[in-house]
Amino acid sequence: MSTFEIVEDGIVFRLDSDLYKVDCVIKTAHLFLDRYYIYLGQEDHATVVTLMRKEKGEVDEEAERAVFGEFCNELLNQIVHQKPSKDIE
């Protein structure tokens, strides 16, 4: 399960470490370097991802939720590309 929260300058979410391997999280986070400062950490059985906007401004909750969705979609993409196709079926 993932949890998500909007903070002053970005978003923080926790990803289940058993489901989302850290190497896939790192590869996904790398794709967001142009827009965000990225901080990764561990809490219990979760990888904590903090994306802090490089450009300051008003918080747009809808835009931040869209970024979270984009991150999750790209994370799935990384997982699919990492596993042999027979393991995904």
Rosetta silent file (secondary structure, phi, psi, omega in degrees, C-alpha in Angstrom):
SEQUENCE: MSTFEIVEDGIVFRLDSDLYKVDCVIKTAHLFLDRYYIYLGQEDHATVVTLMRKEKGEVDEEAERAVFGEFCNELLNQIVHQKPSKDIE
SCORE:     score description
SCORE:     0.000 S_00000001
   1 L     0.000  145.724  178.776    0.000    0.000    0.000 S_00000001
   2 L  -112.324  142.905  171.415    1.152    3.532   -0.713 S_00000001
   3 E  -117.084  152.176 -171.501    0.482    6.635    1.333 S_00000001
   4 E  -141.664  135.881  173.356    0.664   10.112   -0.119 S_00000001
   5 E  -144.488  145.967  176.689    0.740   13.602    1.358 S_00000001
   6 E   -93.205  129.979  177.398    1.183   17.075   -0.028 S_00000001
   7 E  -114.660  178.284 -172.210    3.707   19.214    1.828 S_00000001
   8 L   -51.930  -47.031 -175.608    4.582   22.898    1.465 S_00000001
   9 L  -117.673   22.378 -179.406    6.959   22.551   -1.504 S_00000001
  10 E   169.361 -146.988 -178.704    6.174   19.113   -2.880 S_00000001
  11 E  -137.855  153.411  176.015    4.929   15.658   -2.014 S_00000001
  12 E  -130.254  133.791  174.516    5.934   12.785    0.239 S_00000001
  13 E  -143.413  156.563 -178.760    4.853    9.211   -0.238 S_00000001
  14 E  -117.903  129.713 -178.380    5.655    5.820    1.199 S_00000001
  15 E  -115.195  136.616  178.606    5.888    2.741   -0.993 S_00000001
  16 E   -60.040  118.129 -177.012    5.742   -0.843    0.254 S_00000001
  17 L   -67.219  -23.447  178.150    9.352   -2.097    0.064 S_00000001
  18 L   -74.956  -30.000 -178.862    8.209   -5.675   -0.516 S_00000001
  19 L   -91.055  -41.960 -176.521    6.262   -4.688   -3.617 S_00000001
  20 L  -110.751  103.916 -179.171    8.426   -1.856   -4.987 S_00000001
  21 L   -68.973  145.096 -172.321   12.134   -2.715   -4.987 S_00000001
  22 H   -60.998  -33.734  179.743   14.470    0.166   -4.237 S_00000001
  23 H   -65.193  -35.491  176.424   16.345   -0.063   -7.547 S_00000001
  24 H   -69.902  -36.955  177.964   13.078    0.491   -9.442 S_00000001
  25 H   -64.649  -43.295  179.868   12.213    3.417   -7.157 S_00000001
  26 H   -63.313  -44.837  178.997   15.634    4.980   -7.793 S_00000001
  27 H   -61.969  -39.627  178.770   15.309    4.579  -11.574 S_00000001
  28 H   -66.995  -46.835 -179.193   11.849    6.127  -11.457 S_00000001
  29 H   -58.643  -36.422 -179.546   12.959    9.013   -9.234 S_00000001
  30 H   -56.970  -33.329 -179.033   15.775    9.764  -11.638 S_00000001
  31 L   -70.056  -12.171 -177.994   13.215   10.647  -14.318 S_00000001
  32 L  -104.450    5.476 -176.643   11.896   13.467  -12.083 S_00000001
  33 L   -61.002  -28.212 -178.454   15.257   15.182  -11.472 S_00000001
  34 L   -69.639  -25.513 -176.031   14.504   18.000  -13.897 S_00000001
  35 L  -110.712  -20.541 -171.599   11.508   19.186  -11.839 S_00000001
  36 E  -135.617  149.383  163.437   12.187   18.029   -8.278 S_00000001
  37 E   -85.173  135.402 -171.697   14.847   17.668   -5.623 S_00000001
  38 E  -118.988  132.426  177.264   14.544   14.043   -4.563 S_00000001
  39 E  -126.502  130.940  179.299   15.101   12.509   -1.145 S_00000001
  40 E  -118.765  144.786  178.509   14.812    8.779   -0.507 S_00000001
  41 E  -154.999  178.621  179.679   14.643    7.015    2.830 S_00000001
  42 E  -125.236  139.597  174.342   13.427    3.899    4.651 S_00000001
  43 E  -142.226  117.830 -178.463   10.757    3.557    7.348 S_00000001
  44 L    49.575 -118.753 -179.957    9.787    0.118    8.600 S_00000001
  45 L  -105.970   37.392 -177.857    8.816   -1.766    5.417 S_00000001
  46 E  -133.856  144.430  169.504    8.454    1.342    3.283 S_00000001
  47 E   -94.304  125.022 -179.420   10.603    3.387    0.953 S_00000001
  48 E   -96.955  124.312  179.786    9.926    7.067    1.619 S_00000001
  49 E  -115.276  124.580  176.130   10.091    9.301   -1.448 S_00000001
  50 E  -117.574  121.815  176.913   10.115   13.071   -1.055 S_00000001
  51 E  -112.398  112.743 -179.929    9.817   15.188   -4.181 S_00000001
  52 E  -107.279  123.636 -177.473   10.451   18.885   -3.504 S_00000001
  53 E   -58.999  136.217  174.991    9.643   21.282   -6.357 S_00000001
  54 L   -74.580  -36.304  178.660   12.591   23.192   -7.783 S_00000001
  55 L   -94.033  121.907 -179.273   10.281   26.024   -8.812 S_00000001
  56 L   -80.395  155.483  178.970    8.602   27.677   -5.847 S_00000001
  57 L   164.838 -173.838  179.592    5.019   28.837   -5.992 S_00000001
  58 L   -65.888  146.997  178.069    1.560   28.120   -4.726 S_00000001
  59 L   -75.460  127.248  177.150    0.687   24.534   -3.957 S_00000001
  60 L  -113.068   98.638 -175.137   -1.572   23.060   -6.622 S_00000001
  61 H   -56.811  -40.722 -179.183   -3.078   19.917   -5.074 S_00000001
  62 H   -63.282  -42.357  179.535   -4.401   18.635   -8.387 S_00000001
  63 H   -66.234  -39.559  179.729   -0.986   19.005  -10.034 S_00000001
  64 H   -67.305  -39.121  176.305    0.751   17.272   -7.117 S_00000001
  65 H   -63.812  -37.282  177.869   -1.705   14.362   -7.263 S_00000001
  66 H   -64.730  -38.438  177.705   -1.006   14.105  -10.994 S_00000001
  67 H   -64.867  -41.754  176.904    2.742   13.919  -10.286 S_00000001
  68 H   -59.810  -44.590  177.705    2.126   11.122   -7.783 S_00000001
  69 H   -62.482  -41.469  177.704    0.108    9.261  -10.430 S_00000001
  70 H   -61.818  -42.934  178.794    2.838    9.856  -12.994 S_00000001
  71 H   -62.521  -45.424  179.883    5.446    8.514  -10.561 S_00000001
  72 H   -62.670  -41.629  178.277    3.351    5.391   -9.859 S_00000001
  73 H   -63.947  -42.877  179.706    2.811    4.734  -13.561 S_00000001
  74 H   -68.941  -33.668  176.184    6.512    5.104  -14.293 S_00000001
  75 H   -62.092  -43.829  175.644    7.343    2.868  -11.332 S_00000001
  76 H   -60.563  -41.440  177.160    5.160    0.155  -12.828 S_00000001
  77 H   -58.361  -43.975  179.011    6.936    0.685  -16.145 S_00000001
  78 H   -63.802  -40.493  179.791   10.310    0.163  -14.433 S_00000001
  79 H   -63.941  -45.178 -179.287    9.087   -3.020  -12.744 S_00000001
  80 H   -62.039  -41.216 -179.160    7.795   -4.442  -16.015 S_00000001
  81 H   -73.290  -21.099 -179.416   11.071   -3.698  -17.795 S_00000001
  82 H   -81.426  -35.630 -175.454   13.109   -5.249  -14.991 S_00000001
  83 L   -88.354  143.479  171.452   11.294   -8.601  -14.872 S_00000001
  84 L   -61.264  145.078 -174.316   11.434  -11.217  -17.586 S_00000001
  85 H   -57.683  -31.662 -179.893    8.073  -11.297  -19.406 S_00000001
  86 H   -65.832  -24.155  179.814    7.286  -14.845  -18.204 S_00000001
  87 H   -79.803  -16.035 -176.237    7.319  -13.557  -14.575 S_00000001
  88 H   -89.981  -28.693 -175.683    4.689  -10.894  -15.308 S_00000001
  89 L   -66.849    0.000    0.000    2.021  -13.112  -16.845 S_00000001
